[in-house]
Amino acid sequence: MYKLNRIILFLIFTVSFIPLAIAKDLDLTIVYDNNPYDEKLETRWGFSCLVEGLEKTILFDVGGEGLVLLRNMAKLKIDPRDIEVVILSHIHYDHIGGLSHFLKKNALVTVYLPSSLPQSVKDKVKDAGAKLIEVHGSTEICKNAYSTGELGTWIKEESLVIKTKKGLVIITGCAHPGIVAIVEKAKEMLKLNVYLVLGGFHLCWMNAWQIKGIVKEIKQENVEKVAPCHCSGGLARKVFEKFYGREFIPAGCGKKIKIKDAF
C-alpha cells in the first residue's frame, strides 16, 4: 500500500509539470486593398495580406505601390522586419509592384513565387539578398501553411492554404484560375473542408446571373465563410452577402480577422 501511494504521488507530481499545449490564434490583416475599411489607411487597386500565428509570419502579395504598402503597415504598427516569408500570387503589378520597397526594409525573407514569373522579378529578389523559391506544384511553406502551386493556364497563380482546427483558410490574390477551382484544389491537397476564403475572387466582370452560379458552387463545396475583396467587385460582394448572411465577412484595407484557437 505504501509503494502504491508513492507511485500515485509521483504520477500526480509528474503530470502537474507537463507543459500544456496552448492553443494559438490565426490573425489575418489586409494591409493593401482597393476597398476601404479602416479610414486611416490608403486604398489602391491591388492586394496584400499579413498572416500571423503560424511558425513563420507571412506577407501574401505586396500590393502595387510600395510606399503605400509601407505607410499602411506603419499605421497598423506592423514592422516589415518581423516578416519572414513573402508569397507572390501572380505576375500582375498590383500584387508584386511593392516588392522593391519592401525588400529595402527587409531582405532577410524567403520569397515564394510562381516559377512562370519573368526572370526580371526573380533577379530583383536575388539582387536584394533575399532567398528565392520558385513554386510549380503544391508546396509546404511551413507547418500548416501550403501553396497550391501554379494553377491556371494563361495567367498562372498560386494561393495560400492554411490548415486550422476549424478547416482550411484560403487566401487568394486574384483567383484567375477560378475561385471554385482553387477551393477544389485546396480540398484535394489536404482532405479537409474550407472554413474561410479571403481575397480577390475575380468576379468584377461578371453579371448577377453568372455570380449567383459561382456562389452556389462555392456553397456546394461547403465553404463556411467568405471575405471577398480586391477584384471581387461590388456586385459579387452583395450577392455573397445575401447568400452567406452572418457568415459573410466585409473585407477591405485594414480589416483584421482573428480565428481563435486555430492551432
BAFI-3210 file (N, C-alpha, C; in Angstrom, 3 decimals, decimal comma, padded with zeros to 6 digits):
// residues 263
n [1|2|3|4|5|6|7|8|9|10|11|12|13|14|15|16|17|18|19|20|21|22|23|24|25|26|27|28|29|30|31|32|33|34|35|36|37|38|39|40|41|42|43|44|45|46|47|48|49|50|51|52|53|54|55|56|57|58|59|60|61|62|63|64|65|66|67|68|69|70|71|72|73|74|75|76|77|78|79|80|81|82|83|84|85|86|87|88|89|90|91|92|93|94|95|96|97|98|99|100|101|102|103|104|105|106|107|108|109|110|111|112|113|114|115|116|117|118|119|120|121|122|123|124|125|126|127|128|129|130|131|132|133|134|135|136|137|138|139|140|141|142|143|144|145|146|147|148|149|150|151|152|153|154|155|156|157|158|159|160|161|162|163|164|165|166|167|168|169|170|171|172|173|174|175|176|177|178|179|180|181|182|183|184|185|186|187|188|189|190|191|192|193|194|195|196|197|198|199|200|201|202|203|204|205|206|207|208|209|210|211|212|213|214|215|216|217|218|219|220|221|222|223|224|225|226|227|228|229|230|231|232|233|234|235|236|237|238|239|240|241|242|243|244|245|246|247|248|249|250|251|252|253|254|255|256|257|258|259|260|261|262|263]
n.u [000,827|001,934|003,896|002,245|000,916|003,081|003,716|001,404|001,510|003,872|003,136|001,118|002,606|004,419|002,751|001,653|003,666|003,968|004,118|001,305|-000,282|-000,695|-003,340|-003,244|-003,961|-005,031|-004,165|-005,267|-004,559|-005,568|-003,542|-003,336|-005,496|-008,143|-010,632|-012,205|-011,831|-010,636|-010,506|-008,204|-006,251|-004,625|-006,150|-005,646|-005,688|-005,228|-003,622|-002,728|-001,905|-001,351|-000,217|-000,381|000,600|001,282|004,131|005,865|005,865|003,902|003,737|001,394|001,369|002,185|000,971|000,569|001,868|004,695|005,351|002,875|002,079|004,019|003,450|000,864|001,391|002,917|001,006|-000,608|001,005|002,789|005,800|008,002|010,309|009,654|008,550|008,843|008,414|007,551|004,954|004,226|001,502|000,874|001,711|000,767|001,035|-000,226|-000,020|002,605|004,082|004,954|007,226|010,038|010,321|009,558|011,581|013,758|013,399|013,376|015,240|015,782|014,210|012,254|011,229|008,481|007,478|005,562|006,965|006,759|006,968|008,565|012,149|013,219|011,818|012,570|015,301|015,268|014,583|016,782|018,936|018,444|019,196|017,535|016,090|015,143|012,428|011,158|007,972|006,165|004,548|002,214|003,248|004,843|005,061|005,504|004,885|001,530|000,965|000,570|001,348|-000,784|000,492|001,261|-001,607|-004,016|-003,887|-003,432|-002,908|-000,911|-001,200|-000,627|-002,098|-002,538|-002,840|-004,067|-003,954|-006,206|-007,759|-010,425|-010,863|-009,889|-008,172|-008,182|-006,257|-006,436|-005,023|-005,913|-007,467|-007,440|-007,358|-009,862|-012,152|-013,594|-012,165|-009,783|-010,600|-011,388|-008,907|-007,477|-008,952|-008,560|-005,810|-005,446|-007,517|-009,669|-012,524|-013,411|-012,939|-012,710|-012,565|-010,581|-009,872|-009,107|-011,617|-012,004|-014,380|-015,445|-016,074|-018,275|-021,836|-024,927|-026,278|-024,262|-022,565|-024,169|-024,240|-021,576|-021,438|-023,249|-021,872|-019,642|-020,920|-021,821|-019,430|-019,117|-017,966|-017,464|-017,230|-016,880|-014,792|-014,713|-012,720|-010,700|-010,505|-013,017|-015,398|-018,152|-020,814|-020,620|-019,831|-022,150|-023,924|-022,740|-022,967|-025,720|-026,296|-024,700|-025,128|-024,746|-022,333|-020,831|-018,041|-017,307|-014,775|-011,777|-009,278|-007,277|-008,868|-009,162|-008,977|-009,552|-008,965|-009,873|-008,124|-006,931|-004,879]
n.v [-001,207|001,226|001,561|001,801|004,201|005,950|005,724|006,787|009,428|010,235|010,129|012,086|014,368|014,423|014,679|017,175|018,875|018,677|020,482|022,182|022,174|025,190|026,724|028,390|031,465|032,456|035,209|037,497|040,188|042,653|044,581|046,062|047,179|047,822|048,306|050,208|050,095|050,529|053,786|055,233|054,287|054,083|053,493|051,519|050,105|046,710|044,163|042,886|040,830|040,230|037,479|036,050|033,961|031,470|029,201|030,819|034,294|035,623|037,492|037,908|038,634|041,992|044,331|047,156|049,686|050,387|052,312|053,042|050,606|050,346|052,621|052,051|049,760|050,855|052,491|050,518|049,492|047,489|045,915|045,699|044,177|042,043|040,170|037,030|035,462|036,003|035,799|035,709|036,008|036,125|037,398|040,039|043,585|044,923|043,220|042,569|044,855|046,327|045,126|045,843|048,127|046,976|045,023|046,634|047,415|045,008|042,426|039,974|037,668|034,866|034,395|033,220|032,392|032,034|029,784|030,510|033,249|036,211|036,365|038,757|039,543|037,547|038,039|040,484|039,749|038,109|039,912|041,671|040,210|038,402|035,155|032,953|031,005|029,064|028,201|025,479|022,994|021,976|023,106|022,887|025,469|026,212|024,666|023,733|025,516|026,062|026,259|026,308|025,734|026,471|027,352|027,294|028,522|030,609|032,903|032,151|031,185|031,198|030,205|030,679|028,222|027,425|025,243|024,672|024,041|024,432|024,023|024,590|027,585|029,785|031,965|034,195|035,810|037,029|035,059|034,106|031,514|030,630|030,782|028,654|026,453|026,794|026,382|023,703|022,538|023,036|021,508|018,990|018,723|018,679|017,303|018,314|020,266|023,664|026,465|029,274|031,609|034,119|037,169|038,274|037,489|037,676|038,431|040,730|041,340|039,914|039,242|039,404|036,946|035,141|035,397|034,452|031,766|031,023|031,509|029,615|027,284|027,540|027,356|024,724|023,437|023,486|025,676|027,592|030,328|033,536|036,131|038,247|040,490|043,065|042,334|041,264|042,639|044,929|044,089|041,285|041,038|041,875|039,873|037,578|038,281|038,236|035,508|034,285|035,585|035,967|034,717|035,975|038,050|041,362|042,882|044,761|047,336|047,256|045,607|043,239|039,874|037,505|034,204|032,231|029,972|028,413|026,616]
n.w [000,000|000,803|-001,176|-003,429|-002,891|-003,033|-005,734|-006,911|-005,935|-007,163|-009,865|-009,940|-009,277|-011,418|-013,719|-013,222|-013,931|-016,609|-019,557|-020,812|-024,007|-025,642|-027,182|-030,317|-031,975|-035,284|-037,125|-039,478|-041,550|-043,705|-045,544|-047,794|-050,199|-052,567|-051,649|-049,176|-045,604|-042,994|-042,218|-041,785|-043,412|-046,651|-049,773|-052,652|-055,949|-055,784|-053,743|-050,503|-047,794|-044,389|-042,508|-039,415|-036,676|-037,447|-037,750|-039,100|-039,947|-042,452|-045,458|-047,792|-051,072|-052,208|-052,897|-055,198|-055,066|-053,428|-051,432|-050,436|-049,364|-047,291|-045,751|-044,902|-043,405|-041,368|-040,091|-039,121|-037,267|-037,982|-038,291|-040,920|-040,665|-039,126|-040,703|-042,252|-044,482|-047,856|-050,135|-053,499|-055,561|-058,367|-061,672|-062,051|-061,705|-059,584|-057,516|-057,124|-057,342|-055,132|-054,213|-054,373|-052,689|-050,286|-049,908|-049,513|-046,948|-045,622|-046,398|-045,482|-045,968|-047,167|-050,399|-052,032|-055,208|-058,280|-060,622|-063,232|-063,404|-064,732|-065,394|-064,614|-062,318|-060,551|-060,428|-059,136|-056,555|-055,854|-056,176|-054,123|-052,009|-050,818|-050,148|-052,704|-053,760|-056,197|-057,251|-058,431|-058,390|-055,760|-052,541|-049,373|-047,073|-044,422|-041,226|-041,342|-043,406|-046,860|-050,355|-053,167|-055,442|-058,892|-060,606|-063,260|-066,702|-068,818|-067,160|-064,655|-061,282|-057,745|-054,638|-051,086|-048,614|-045,486|-042,833|-040,325|-037,094|-037,488|-040,108|-043,553|-044,423|-047,021|-048,953|-051,542|-054,440|-057,008|-058,042|-060,699|-061,903|-061,292|-058,697|-057,657|-058,629|-057,225|-054,580|-054,809|-055,383|-052,986|-051,157|-052,219|-051,835|-048,982|-047,858|-046,326|-045,288|-046,188|-044,234|-044,453|-047,133|-048,396|-050,078|-053,462|-055,765|-058,442|-059,897|-060,839|-063,422|-064,104|-064,627|-062,670|-062,823|-063,564|-061,361|-059,262|-059,937|-059,443|-056,668|-055,712|-056,388|-054,736|-052,283|-052,472|-052,187|-049,543|-048,238|-045,442|-044,565|-046,163|-047,469|-049,625|-051,531|-053,053|-056,395|-056,535|-056,863|-056,479|-056,920|-056,742|-054,077|-052,791|-053,590|-052,485|-049,794|-049,489|-049,882|-047,932|-045,528|-042,095|-042,172|-043,992|-044,428|-044,240|-046,079|-046,468|-046,905|-044,134|-042,642|-040,030|-039,228|-036,856|-036,045|-033,621|-031,470|-033,539|-033,965]
ca.u [000,000|002,855|004,510|001,203|000,713|004,239|003,582|000,334|002,036|004,871|002,424|000,457|003,667|004,986|001,756|001,439|004,761|003,985|003,581|000,098|-000,245|-001,509|-003,941|-002,801|-004,896|-004,557|-004,534|-005,155|-004,751|-005,448|-002,761|-003,392|-006,683|-008,847|-011,873|-011,922|-012,372|-010,103|-010,377|-006,852|-005,346|-004,763|-006,628|-005,179|-006,019|-004,225|-003,910|-001,675|-002,474|-000,404|-000,666|000,360|000,128|001,952|005,556|006,501|004,984|003,844|003,072|000,892|001,323|002,774|000,302|001,179|002,705|005,443|005,285|001,546|002,157|004,805|002,727|-000,241|001,971|003,319|-000,209|-001,112|002,070|003,410|007,213|008,395|011,412|009,099|008,037|009,842|008,097|006,715|004,393|003,679|000,494|000,953|002,538|000,215|001,773|-000,918|000,282|004,055|004,737|005,548|008,302|011,334|010,288|009,536|012,884|014,701|013,172|013,657|015,659|016,031|012,974|012,183|010,169|007,898|006,776|005,345|008,156|006,496|007,207|009,745|013,448|013,478|011,268|013,422|016,572|015,022|014,636|018,163|019,804|018,207|019,772|016,510|016,091|014,102|011,929|010,221|006,911|005,429|003,483|001,861|004,481|004,710|005,813|005,885|003,852|000,134|000,817|000,913|000,979|-001,493|001,267|000,727|-002,862|-004,433|-003,145|-002,960|-002,285|-000,683|-001,331|-000,639|-002,850|-002,051|-003,803|-003,661|-004,694|-006,569|-008,674|-011,778|-010,896|-008,880|-008,275|-007,564|-006,052|-006,225|-004,646|-006,970|-008,251|-007,557|-007,691|-011,238|-012,215|-014,076|-011,045|-008,820|-011,193|-011,307|-007,505|-007,120|-009,605|-007,883|-004,480|-005,394|-008,634|-010,463|-013,426|-012,870|-013,543|-012,753|-011,837|-010,346|-009,034|-009,740|-012,317|-012,015|-015,755|-015,912|-016,502|-019,428|-023,168|-025,531|-026,613|-023,007|-022,064|-025,002|-023,793|-020,318|-021,747|-023,879|-020,812|-018,859|-021,757|-021,818|-018,128|-019,186|-017,152|-018,249|-017,218|-016,210|-014,409|-014,236|-012,288|-009,924|-011,151|-014,281|-016,442|-019,223|-021,985|-020,333|-019,824|-023,552|-024,540|-022,188|-023,548|-027,115|-026,312|-023,983|-025,666|-023,811|-021,036|-020,127|-017,173|-016,927|-013,308|-011,176|-007,970|-007,248|-009,696|-008,450|-009,779|-008,897|-009,550|-009,460|-007,742|-006,809|-003,870]
ca.v [000,000|002,370|001,712|002,276|005,628|006,678|005,752|007,731|010,774|010,515|010,412|013,395|015,385|014,464|015,209|018,598|019,659|018,520|021,715|022,007|022,838|026,399|026,953|029,640|032,089|032,872|036,602|037,937|041,639|043,158|045,818|046,793|046,774|048,936|048,500|050,837|049,529|051,410|055,094|055,791|053,700|054,451|052,419|051,489|048,854|045,697|043,342|042,343|040,346|039,729|036,267|035,840|032,864|030,265|029,138|031,973|035,400|035,634|038,562|037,370|039,741|043,232|045,485|047,745|050,825|050,021|053,328|052,921|049,399|050,623|053,594|051,328|048,881|051,702|052,899|049,322|049,083|046,264|046,125|044,827|043,299|040,870|039,248|036,016|034,873|036,759|034,971|036,480|035,128|036,058|038,378|041,379|044,603|045,317|042,204|042,443|046,151|046,851|044,241|046,522|048,956|046,099|044,374|047,618|047,418|043,674|041,453|038,699|036,905|033,881|034,796|032,155|032,946|031,057|029,612|031,116|034,689|036,593|036,337|040,081|039,544|036,648|038,742|041,529|039,074|037,677|041,086|042,282|039,332|037,525|033,777|032,749|029,646|029,022|027,229|024,931|022,186|022,320|023,220|023,244|026,678|025,914|023,821|024,156|026,502|025,445|026,878|025,405|025,580|027,233|026,889|028,090|028,350|031,874|033,590|031,147|031,837|030,360|030,697|030,182|027,392|027,253|024,163|025,010|023,101|024,706|023,745|025,283|029,009|030,018|033,368|034,297|037,112|037,442|033,873|033,971|030,141|030,359|030,621|027,299|025,544|026,945|025,687|022,260|022,140|023,043|020,351|017,800|018,665|018,454|016,430|018,981|021,291|025,024|027,335|030,670|032,053|035,564|037,750|038,605|036,360|037,963|038,345|042,090|041,445|039,032|039,756|038,816|035,541|034,388|035,431|033,544|030,412|030,807|031,456|028,312|026,273|027,698|026,800|023,264|022,956|023,593|026,775|028,116|031,786|034,188|037,531|038,707|041,885|043,384|042,278|040,521|043,507|045,300|043,244|039,953|041,148|041,936|038,557|036,691|038,656|037,766|034,049|033,827|036,204|036,255|034,097|036,886|038,967|042,552|042,965|045,875|047,720|047,420|044,596|042,221|038,683|036,619|032,879|031,808|028,568|027,815|025,545]
ca.w [000,000|000,878|-002,512|-004,337|-002,621|-003,557|-007,203|-007,241|-005,688|-008,204|-011,114|-009,815|-009,316|-012,777|-014,654|-012,956|-014,517|-018,065|-020,129|-021,616|-025,306|-025,642|-028,496|-030,930|-032,901|-036,594|-037,363|-040,870|-041,670|-045,082|-045,440|-049,072|-050,959|-053,180|-050,913|-047,893|-044,359|-041,952|-042,874|-041,598|-044,398|-048,059|-050,648|-054,026|-056,623|-055,500|-052,567|-049,657|-046,539|-043,402|-041,826|-038,174|-035,850|-037,924|-037,394|-039,736|-040,295|-043,915|-046,193|-049,064|-052,034|-051,686|-053,483|-056,375|-054,718|-052,236|-050,390|-049,826|-048,537|-046,088|-044,915|-044,256|-042,389|-040,246|-039,375|-038,446|-036,332|-038,479|-038,611|-042,035|-040,260|-038,449|-041,717|-042,607|-045,785|-048,786|-051,209|-054,615|-056,157|-059,825|-062,356|-062,190|-060,963|-058,355|-056,495|-056,936|-057,548|-053,897|-053,761|-054,210|-051,477|-049,116|-049,736|-048,978|-045,493|-045,084|-047,416|-044,814|-046,120|-048,238|-051,322|-052,848|-056,363|-059,350|-061,461|-064,537|-063,394|-065,523|-064,738|-064,032|-060,954|-059,766|-060,221|-058,144|-055,252|-055,613|-056,052|-052,814|-050,999|-050,252|-050,636|-053,709|-054,001|-057,315|-056,985|-059,578|-057,804|-054,382|-051,759|-047,965|-046,760|-043,042|-040,641|-041,536|-044,489|-048,142|-051,631|-054,083|-056,667|-060,026|-061,187|-064,411|-067,959|-069,380|-066,035|-063,625|-059,979|-056,553|-053,484|-049,801|-047,897|-044,093|-042,171|-038,949|-036,443|-037,963|-041,536|-044,349|-044,733|-048,336|-049,306|-052,984|-054,956|-057,942|-058,410|-062,152|-062,311|-060,893|-057,250|-057,366|-058,897|-056,136|-053,430|-055,086|-055,260|-051,572|-050,531|-052,740|-051,219|-047,537|-047,466|-045,308|-045,780|-046,156|-043,229|-044,924|-048,328|-048,311|-051,123|-054,726|-056,398|-059,884|-060,404|-061,112|-064,816|-064,300|-064,315|-061,475|-063,071|-063,507|-059,985|-058,460|-060,240|-058,713|-055,236|-055,457|-056,433|-053,505|-051,229|-052,634|-051,705|-048,076|-047,708|-044,321|-044,516|-047,294|-047,295|-050,933|-051,636|-054,252|-057,716|-056,475|-057,399|-055,563|-057,141|-056,191|-052,620|-052,371|-053,793|-051,465|-048,504|-049,488|-049,763|-046,745|-044,321|-041,000|-042,474|-044,907|-043,694|-045,021|-046,099|-047,178|-046,402|-042,693|-041,980|-039,266|-038,945|-035,886|-035,915|-032,278|-031,267|-034,873|-033,979]
c.u [000,868|003,481|003,496|000,960|001,861|004,156|002,538|000,811|003,042|004,192|001,747|001,476|004,206|004,025|001,576|002,513|004,889|003,382|002,370|000,243|-001,201|-002,027|-003,519|-003,860|-004,213|-005,075|-004,248|-005,450|-004,552|-004,751|-002,799|-004,608|-007,346|-010,199|-011,559|-012,509|-011,947|-009,790|-009,004|-005,894|-005,646|-005,232|-006,071|-005,590|-004,892|-004,560|-002,627|-002,304|-001,375|-001,016|000,225|-000,255|000,690|003,391|006,302|005,453|005,070|003,161|002,692|000,599|001,780|002,151|001,055|002,158|003,386|005,343|003,939|001,509|002,863|004,111|001,565|000,274|002,358|002,103|-000,827|-000,121|002,631|004,838|007,596|009,487|010,918|008,612|009,155|009,644|007,230|006,250|003,814|002,733|000,632|001,604|002,022|000,813|001,111|-000,740|001,779|004,793|005,430|006,774|009,612|011,373|010,278|010,914|013,953|014,581|013,547|013,967|015,938|014,770|013,174|010,991|009,754|007,148|006,588|006,564|007,992|006,723|008,489|011,033|013,753|012,955|012,137|014,762|016,432|015,111|016,080|019,084|019,632|018,809|018,777|016,636|014,899|013,726|010,875|009,238|006,277|004,252|003,183|003,084|004,167|005,613|006,346|004,770|002,484|-000,068|001,361|000,562|000,232|-000,600|000,609|-000,546|-003,205|-003,536|-002,571|-002,251|-002,135|-000,583|-001,268|-001,469|-002,257|-003,165|-003,263|-004,567|-004,945|-007,506|-010,097|-011,967|-009,830|-009,210|-007,509|-007,452|-005,674|-005,796|-005,737|-007,860|-008,473|-007,866|-009,145|-011,303|-012,696|-012,946|-010,009|-009,324|-011,078|-009,880|-007,089|-007,707|-008,941|-006,518|-004,524|-006,584|-009,445|-011,434|-012,824|-013,652|-013,738|-011,982|-011,788|-009,510|-009,829|-010,348|-012,437|-013,402|-016,289|-016,409|-017,753|-020,748|-023,761|-025,821|-025,360|-022,479|-022,854|-024,598|-022,511|-020,585|-022,365|-022,840|-019,940|-019,618|-021,747|-020,506|-018,024|-018,197|-017,985|-018,357|-016,485|-015,917|-013,844|-013,840|-011,560|-010,780|-012,461|-015,433|-017,572|-020,450|-021,780|-020,357|-021,258|-024,229|-024,035|-022,808|-024,988|-027,183|-025,730|-024,477|-024,591|-022,433|-020,261|-019,322|-016,832|-015,412|-012,857|-009,878|-008,021|-008,089|-008,817|-009,411|-008,979|-009,666|-009,015|-009,141|-007,622|-005,875|-003,726]
c.v [001,267|002,647|002,269|003,771|006,467|006,802|006,771|009,169|011,184|010,891|011,765|014,516|015,555|015,108|016,708|019,470|019,454|019,781|021,424|022,768|024,030|026,637|028,324|030,147|032,322|034,275|036,984|039,433|042,053|044,518|046,644|046,274|048,015|049,199|049,118|050,043|050,401|052,755|055,729|055,337|054,175|053,252|052,612|050,150|047,840|044,971|042,971|041,976|039,789|038,548|036,036|034,692|031,519|030,225|030,344|033,036|035,616|036,897|038,002|038,533|041,043|044,484|046,041|048,863|050,551|051,018|053,308|051,711|049,693|051,627|052,915|050,408|049,689|052,117|051,729|048,776|047,697|046,591|045,177|043,831|042,048|039,807|038,315|035,427|035,841|035,791|035,899|035,577|034,996|037,325|039,813|042,370|044,961|044,302|042,083|043,778|046,701|046,091|044,986|047,350|048,085|045,501|045,348|047,704|046,081|042,712|040,086|037,848|035,819|034,244|033,587|032,799|031,874|030,975|030,260|032,622|035,024|036,568|037,669|040,177|038,682|037,315|039,834|040,951|038,726|038,861|041,780|041,450|038,414|036,123|033,573|031,275|029,726|027,882|026,780|024,108|022,635|022,169|023,555|024,436|026,614|025,051|024,479|025,191|025,932|026,371|025,846|024,980|026,394|026,574|027,792|027,868|029,679|032,707|032,565|031,822|030,804|031,033|030,071|029,405|027,126|026,212|024,545|023,946|023,255|024,340|024,559|026,770|029,232|031,519|033,426|035,706|037,671|036,275|033,774|032,543|029,766|030,054|029,218|026,288|025,610|026,225|024,174|021,750|022,051|021,828|019,048|017,613|018,137|017,672|017,011|019,946|022,675|025,872|028,752|030,820|033,572|036,015|038,121|037,377|036,533|037,794|039,702|042,273|040,628|039,743|038,978|037,331|034,668|034,295|034,470|032,093|030,061|030,653|030,103|027,189|026,322|027,114|025,273|022,645|023,069|024,612|027,498|029,627|032,342|035,638|038,042|040,179|042,065|043,314|041,497|041,330|043,741|044,427|041,867|039,988|041,182|040,577|037,570|036,999|038,153|036,266|033,584|034,447|036,506|035,640|034,875|037,876|040,160|042,751|044,157|046,235|048,025|046,411|043,553|041,076|037,795|035,308|032,299|030,324|027,810|026,616|024,932]
c.w [000,000|-000,492|-003,501|-004,156|-003,171|-005,071|-007,621|-007,055|-006,744|-009,518|-011,068|-009,945|-010,735|-013,755|-014,464|-013,578|-016,028|-018,677|-021,010|-022,926|-025,272|-027,050|-029,024|-031,908|-034,247|-036,846|-038,811|-040,920|-043,126|-045,015|-046,720|-049,834|-051,534|-052,523|-049,553|-046,731|-043,184|-042,612|-042,708|-042,705|-045,811|-048,868|-052,056|-054,623|-056,376|-054,215|-051,840|-048,324|-045,640|-042,664|-040,612|-037,381|-036,265|-037,386|-037,933|-040,031|-041,803|-044,418|-047,561|-049,997|-051,373|-052,290|-054,682|-056,075|-053,375|-051,111|-049,674|-048,900|-047,215|-045,169|-044,188|-043,153|-041,155|-039,416|-038,606|-037,416|-036,678|-038,882|-039,749|-041,662|-039,540|-039,437|-042,169|-043,995|-046,575|-049,873|-052,263|-055,403|-057,669|-060,374|-062,279|-061,192|-059,634|-057,227|-056,209|-057,010|-056,316|-053,427|-053,484|-052,942|-050,234|-048,852|-049,246|-047,459|-044,861|-046,225|-046,803|-044,801|-047,179|-049,109|-052,157|-053,999|-057,431|-060,262|-062,826|-064,561|-064,154|-064,712|-064,061|-062,596|-060,042|-059,455|-059,166|-056,729|-054,902|-055,371|-054,700|-051,685|-050,328|-050,853|-051,571|-053,793|-055,099|-057,113|-058,295|-059,066|-056,384|-053,481|-050,306|-047,680|-045,328|-042,475|-040,783|-042,640|-045,796|-049,301|-052,461|-055,244|-057,771|-060,551|-062,363|-065,609|-068,443|-068,311|-064,918|-062,259|-058,852|-055,466|-052,228|-049,112|-046,497|-043,439|-040,717|-038,383|-036,960|-039,435|-042,249|-044,486|-046,026|-048,562|-050,785|-053,359|-055,847|-058,376|-059,920|-062,589|-062,010|-059,407|-056,873|-057,558|-057,782|-054,885|-053,612|-054,918|-053,789|-050,855|-050,970|-052,069|-049,791|-046,983|-046,305|-045,974|-045,560|-045,159|-043,768|-046,217|-048,299|-049,494|-052,359|-055,375|-057,912|-060,512|-060,834|-062,546|-065,097|-064,008|-063,143|-061,652|-062,973|-062,076|-059,097|-058,689|-059,487|-057,215|-054,885|-055,470|-055,178|-052,317|-051,267|-052,178|-050,185|-047,494|-046,660|-044,317|-045,733|-046,953|-048,614|-050,900|-052,966|-055,522|-057,713|-057,066|-056,413|-055,694|-056,524|-054,670|-052,074|-052,491|-052,746|-050,100|-048,396|-049,233|-048,424|-045,442|-043,296|-041,230|-043,540|-044,080|-044,585|-044,931|-046,928|-046,502|-044,903|-041,939|-041,286|-038,964|-038,008|-035,839|-034,615|-032,248|-032,583|-034,897|-032,585]
res [m|y|k|l|n|r|i|i|l|f|l|i|f|t|v|s|f|i|p|l|a|i|a|k|d|l|d|l|t|i|v|y|d|n|n|p|y|d|e|k|l|e|t|r|w|g|f|s|c|l|v|e|g|l|e|k|t|i|l|f|d|v|g|g|e|g|l|v|l|l|r|n|m|a|k|l|k|i|d|p|r|d|i|e|v|v|i|l|s|h|i|h|y|d|h|i|g|g|l|s|h|f|l|k|k|n|a|l|v|t|v|y|l|p|s|s|l|p|q|s|v|k|d|k|v|k|d|a|g|a|k|l|i|e|v|h|g|s|t|e|i|c|k|n|a|y|s|t|g|e|l|g|t|w|i|k|e|e|s|l|v|i|k|t|k|k|g|l|v|i|i|t|g|c|a|h|p|g|i|v|a|i|v|e|k|a|k|e|m|l|k|l|n|v|y|l|v|l|g|g|f|h|l|c|w|m|n|a|w|q|i|k|g|i|v|k|e|i|k|q|e|n|v|e|k|v|a|p|c|h|c|s|g|g|l|a|r|k|v|f|e|k|f|y|g|r|e|f|i|p|a|g|c|g|k|k|i|k|i|k|d|a|f]
***
